[in-house]
Amino acid sequence: MLAWTWLLSAGLAAAGCSSSGAPPPVTQGTTTGAGMEIGFQTDAEPPVAGDNTVLVTVAQGGAPVTDAAVTAVFSMPAMPAMNMPEMRSTATLTPRGDGRYSGTGHLAMAGTWNVRVTISRGAEELGTKTLSIVAK
């Protein structure tokens, strides 16, 4: 029974769901910034080519960050063999309260995209998160 409970909890966490309404889990990737916790997810899992709603959660020292500017930059390196230049798209996210920010990110095609989420306040960069996603 304990193993079943653990598997169910792990499955809910992986799906970004919980019965308590808690923010989505902090996704894998590299986070910078003292005490920063940055979660990232898209409305479609996996993300799709085209527009995707992006949800980012931000906390510092365990407290939600509610007054930050949050951007997500999606990039795909150039593929010279396919005569394809680098692709890049920037999403400026809107605060939704309780450390949650959302917006629309555009992925021009299926494939692996690098994502860099930047959290700032004024001219000060509080932290970043870098990760990769695969769009279908």
BELHUTA-V521169 format. One record per residue. N is the residue number from 0. RES is the residue in three letters. OMEGA is omega in whole degrees, 0 to 359 (999 if undefined). Layout:
N:RES:OMEGA  N:RES:OMEGA
This chain:
0:MET:179  1:LEU:179  2:ALA:179  3:TRP:179  4:THR:180  5:TRP:180  6:LEU:179  7:LEU:179  8:SER:180  9:ALA:179  10:GLY:177  11:LEU:179  12:ALA:181  13:ALA:180  14:ALA:180  15:GLY:182  16:CYS:170  17:SER:179  18:SER:183  19:SER:182  20:GLY:180  21:ALA:179  22:PRO:180  23:PRO:181  24:PRO:175  25:VAL:184  26:THR:177  27:GLN:180  28:GLY:180  29:THR:180  30:THR:175  31:THR:178  32:GLY:184  33:ALA:176  34:GLY:183  35:MET:173  36:GLU:184  37:ILE:177  38:GLY:181  39:PHE:172  40:GLN:176  41:THR:181  42:ASP:176  43:ALA:179  44:GLU:6  45:PRO:176  46:PRO:182  47:VAL:173  48:ALA:184  49:GLY:182  50:ASP:177  51:ASN:173  52:THR:183  53:VAL:175  54:LEU:177  55:VAL:174  56:THR:184  57:VAL:174  58:ALA:175  59:GLN:183  60:GLY:179  61:GLY:180  62:ALA:179  63:PRO:175  64:VAL:188  65:THR:186  66:ASP:183  67:ALA:168  68:ALA:185  69:VAL:175  70:THR:175  71:ALA:179  72:VAL:179  73:PHE:179  74:SER:174  75:MET:182  76:PRO:176  77:ALA:176  78:MET:184  79:PRO:181  80:ALA:179  81:MET:181  82:ASN:183  83:MET:178  84:PRO:175  85:GLU:176  86:MET:183  87:ARG:178  88:SER:180  89:THR:176  90:ALA:173  91:THR:186  92:LEU:182  93:THR:178  94:PRO:179  95:ARG:180  96:GLY:175  97:ASP:177  98:GLY:180  99:ARG:179  100:TYR:179  101:SER:179  102:GLY:182  103:THR:175  104:GLY:182  105:HIS:175  106:LEU:188  107:ALA:181  108:MET:175  109:ALA:178  110:GLY:182  111:THR:180  112:TRP:172  113:ASN:180  114:VAL:173  115:ARG:177  116:VAL:180  117:THR:178  118:ILE:179  119:SER:175  120:ARG:187  121:GLY:179  122:ALA:184  123:GLU:174  124:GLU:180  125:LEU:181  126:GLY:178  127:THR:171  128:LYS:175  129:THR:179  130:LEU:176  131:SER:174  132:ILE:179  133:VAL:179  134:ALA:178  135:LYS:999
